[in-house]
Amino acid sequence: MDCVVMPNLTRGGRAILFVENVVVAGRFQRRGVGRRLMEAAVRLGESAGCYKVQLLAADDEYVHSFYEACGFQAPAQGFRRYVEL
């Protein structure tokens, strides 16, 4: 899992924690490892003074169910544009 604290100009200057690449090896899935990783990310965001923890998720129902079970919500639609090298 990758976590990046990004400074922010709004919200009183409180940063945002971005989470990417949340991966748990197959043999360790469904054992609470992913949940503990997400809890650690939230704690990191709290300790860094972030006002939110944000991530993008694959468009798979089981992925969305996992993040919702970890307390995350999908209140907005996001956009992305890939850059070719």
N, C-alpha and C positions, 0 to 999 in steps of 0.2 A: 504494500500500500504506500502510495506517495501522498504527502501532505505538504501544502504550501500556504504560508501565512502571507496574505497580500494586503499591504496598506490600503486605506480607503479614505476618500475625501468627504464622504457623507457619514451619517450616523455618528456624529461627534468625533470623527477620525478613527473610529474603532475598525479594526482589520476584519478580513474575511478569511476563513480557513477553507481552502479547496482540497478535496479528496479525489484522488485518481487511482486507477489500477488496483482496486481491491480484489485480491486473488487469494484463494485458499486451495492448497493442493487437494486433489480429489479424495485421497485417503483420510484427510482431516475434516472434510466437509460434514455438516450436520452434527458437529460436536461442540458448537459454541465458539469456535475460533473466530469466525467472521464477526459475530456479535461483540466479542472482546476487542477486536481490532477497531470496530466502529466506536465503542465506548472510549477506547484510548484516543481516537481522533477527536471526539467531543471534549475530552479532558484537555487535550493539547490546545484546542480552540479556546476553551475557558481560561487556561493558564496564560495564553497569549493575549487575552482581552478581546477576542473576536466577538462580534455580535451575531454571527451565524456561521454554520458549517454547511458547505454547499458541495454538491456532486452531480455529475451526470450519470445516468444509468442506462444500460442496454434496454431495448424495448421488449423485454421478456417479462411475463407476468410473475414468475418466481423471483426474479431479481427485484421487481417493485415490491412484492410481498415481503421480502427480506428487509429492505430499507424501511418500509412502513413499520415492521415489527421492531426495528431499532429506533423508532420515534421520529423518523424523517417523513416529510410531507412533500407532495408534488403540487404546490399551489400555482405554478406558472409554467408556461410553455417556453422552452429554450430554443435557441438557434445555434448552429455552428457552421463553419465553413472550413473545409480542409484545404491546406496549402500544399501545392505540389512542389516538389524539390526539383 
